[in-house]
Amino acid sequence: MRKQQLARPFGLTVVAAVIGLGSIALPVAAATGGQPGSNKAAPTNSAYIVQMADMPVSAYKGDIKGYNATKPRKGQKIDPNAPAVVSYMAYLSAKHDRALAGVGASKKLYTYGYVFNGFAADLSPAQAEKMAQMPGVLAVTKDVARSRDTATTPAFLGLSGPTGVWASTGATGENVVIGIVDGGVWPEHPSFSDRTGSNGNASKDGKLSYQQLPGWNGKCVPGEAFAGSDCNQKLIGARYYNSGWGGNAGIDAQLPWEYNSPRDFGGHGTHTATTSGGNANVQATGAAGVFGNVSGIAPRARIASYKVCWETGAGGSCFTTDSVAAIDQAVADGVDVINFSISGSRTNFRDPVEIAFLFAADAGIFVAASAGNSGPTTSTVAHPGPWLTTVAAGTHNRDGAGSVTLGNGVTYPGASVATPVSAPLIDAMAAGLPGANPTNLALCTTAEDAGTAGLPAGASTVVLDPAKVAGKIVVCQRGVTARVNKSLAVQQAGGVGMVLFNSPDSSLNADFHFVPTVHVSQASGLAIKTYAATAGATAAIAKASIVTNAPAPLTASFSSRGPLLAGNGDMLKPDLIAPGQDVLAGVAPPGNSGRLFDLYSGTSMSSPHVAGLAALFKQKFPSWSPMAIKSALMTTGTDVLDGGTPAPNTNPVLIFRQGAGHVSPAAAMNPGLVYDAGWNDWISFLCGVQPGGGCAGVTPMDPSNLNVASIAIGDMAGNQTVTRRLTNVSGAPVTVSAALTGLTGMTATVTPATLTLQPGETKPFTVAFANVSAVPGSYAGGQLTWSGGAVKVRSPIVVRPVALAAPAQVSGSYSVTFGYNGPFSATARGLVPAVLTAGTVSDDPTDSSCSLESPNAQKIAVAVPADTTYARFSLFDADVSAGADIDLCVFAGTTLVGASGTGTSAEEVNLTNPTAGSYTVVVQGWGVAGSSPFKLHTWLLGNTAAGNMTVTAPANAVVSQIGQIGISTSGLAAGTKYLGSVVYGGTSGLPAPTIVRIDN
């Protein structure tokens, strides 16, 4: 969807980790007017990102007369002040201005040019459409607001201690710059102090300042409550980006509580920065003091903060226009590593952020990005780009352990950092005010949470009755609102403790609550609720203890996982997994009830762990490419314990959770062999998996052949051979042999089975897969291990055999690949002509997501008969007013079953085998000048042929052979759009019918 709804509700005051689209919920002070409120829709604007064809500075090789090359040599950084760079940037900017003028627009928000050639500008839909047709324009993308998807984990990762990585290798991130593209920074935090040479970054002789750091060009940009002097030898750069909001004026008008500066309000940016590179051995304060000292993963690294995320009443929003600007500038400033704990595309390798990271990686920048917090649902992983490292979230061995003992003597363990309390026990469902909504009551909803995130407002926005709650421990259900907001509601009603229970089961989290709290499982919670209903029920919450022997790592339940939607399954994401649940790190006091340290959970927290590890590599191995570092971390990973010990690491379910496995820094520092890749590989991959601009003259690659440290095949028809290359980085000759495990029902052969590589040498190998008895349509998992001497590197494998590889939609004859031997048939359904419904729709002034309640929307009733195999509802730009942006959504009764909201009026909703019944198609004027005509095209395809389409096909299938499917038509009316399908037969496991769309 173009307009992304953020699902991170605010509470009255600080809240810590929650599981939702973002990783934390943020604070709201009670009715001050100057703090975030609730009931805010996802922000939108009229900005578009325009990508131009010329190479950005990081990749320009000097092929334009009069402009010298600007691509930095290997190991060097961009110098934005170099005459060649200044001249070429001016050349790019002038072309941007001409393109903008060519569509009659003038408001340019950003000029990009260092790692992304293009600009951001306010455009009407008509101007955006015209821009997309201009020569030299590769893509025009509507701006979107994305959500944000710290550290006592160094000991768990084997970094600290006398034999840890820091001591044994000397790698602490010294003088490596980590760029944090996030929500800003709290510069006074002790984790950023530079007052001592042993724990900060002040030079021991007092002579070298960060402005003199080789290759550093960054600045500390002053702003509201932030002076240039707030930077120091540790925090060496800070910038902020808010043009997506309309600049400073837009922030002041829409988010008056925010700082128009690099200063962090909510704490997310400070948390990710201190996790990746905070100082070593900083004493945690406040409620977190019980945990002792806190260290970043790369404690001697420098930090540069780029604020692109701004706290709204519904969560943190980060416009893509601002993010691309920050990434572009960060590379020009001279960062070595970028952490991006912000959500991203699940389907588009050409998303502007992914493309900016493509060029950043080509410039030698390691990028870590969060996988997303939409687990445990499958195929929710984001950031598909193979040139960056996508990080899932796991648990770690430190935990707050507590319990609650009921008056009947039964004790239930749980997660807790509570102080002890004993009191009468009451279930929230029995503690409501008259008229309180039962849903809100069960969730212990605060007044500010009521009516948000889909919750009903009820008769009262305050749900707990102080007369019933005062002096009691309250049983509350987890879900929808922030966990600690629930304890806040209990405190506000006079309660003295809380038992929080899962429903359904999920992670157990030891948060800093407002009253003593223990977090228990669903089964325990239901038993406690039953007891609470008895007369005289009491409970005693025990004093919690900090343990460091919790079974770990396990996959955090919220962590997004594969299979990846982008690339048809031919790329494995996430790449790896790192600690991301209950991570302690620094935060900003305004958003955390005055605290400087807090526990957050999310892939937002796992990503900076990997960014910090990359900083250690950048110091230890400055000549290594980002992909060599990524490979080292992947091939030395260990398995999560989700399936027990030892973990069933050939189970594809586990592989789609952990990727290559959990990071193991000590082993990664000496992998021996790496899978490396660079620009030519990435462009061939991109043009193979998602052809488009920039592919002229490029030989496309089967995406399964990209040289990454994993193997993924999403549609293997019979057999397939993939290629890989290994490079020896050990400094000595290496001889290794291949071993394969798993892949039930398949055969796999590695050729050659043994490799001998001299130092620095690269050699290829192939893996030939063939399906023997694996069920078509289901993934098989496995592991490929190369070992010999001290070298052992492992790569995960996921392969999905199919009985037939066929395109999803065609407009004429096409080819298929067979995955079995035996009879085969291809049968026509349709073609059926579109049923046209003409109308006029007026503009929706709310610009909200398409719904049955959208103002001015047109609602069209459609009766879907029995035996309908496929329904399609479409709008076309040719049928509307020039530049109109009309959206489409479809409801079965009151249930949304499909929606389409692009930046134009080209919309499409498809339903496969829809249930017979009455449907409502909503046509919404999302961006219309007054009103616009439209024509809704509806196709209801049955299960029979219409006599106007003939399909020819081979009578027999032969494994791995290509077959031709012929399509011919007759009797079609001119000017009519038809829809049909080709149904396959002959064996089980054949794919869904291929849709045939013919515009006559």
Salt bridges, closest charged atoms under 4 A:
ASP54 OD2 - LYS95 NZ 2.80
ASP97 OD1 - LYS108 NZ 2.57
ASP122 OD2 - LYS107 NZ 3.18
GLU174 OE1 - ARG300 NE 2.83
ASP182 OD1 - HIS268 ND1 2.66
GLU188 OE2 - ARG263 NH2 2.78
ASP230 OD2 - ARG263 NH2 3.86
GLU258 OE1 - LYS307 NZ 2.85
GLU311 OE2 - ARG148 NH1 2.80
ASP333 OD2 - ARG239 NE 2.93
ASP336 OD1 - LYS77 NZ 2.90
ASP351 OD1 - ARG146 NH2 2.70
GLU354 OE2 - HIS383 ND1 2.75
ASP362 OD2 - LYS71 NZ 2.85
ASP427 OD2 - LYS529 NZ 2.72
ASP511 OD2 - ARG483 NE 2.61
ASP511 OD2 - HIS513 NE2 3.75
ASP575 OD2 - LYS573 NZ 2.76
ASP575 OD2 - LYS630 NZ 3.41
ASP598 OD2 - ARG595 NH2 2.93
ASP639 OD1 - ARG794 NH2 2.93
ASP642 OD2 - ARG657 NH1 2.76
ASP681 OD1 - ARG725 NH2 3.39
ASP885 OD2 - ARG2 NH1 3.38
ASP887 OD2 - ARG2 NH2 2.88
ASP887 OD2 - LYS3 NZ 2.93
GLU908 OE2 - ARG872 NH2 3.51
ASP999 OD2 - LYS977 NZ 3.67
ASP999 OD1 - ARG997 NE 2.66
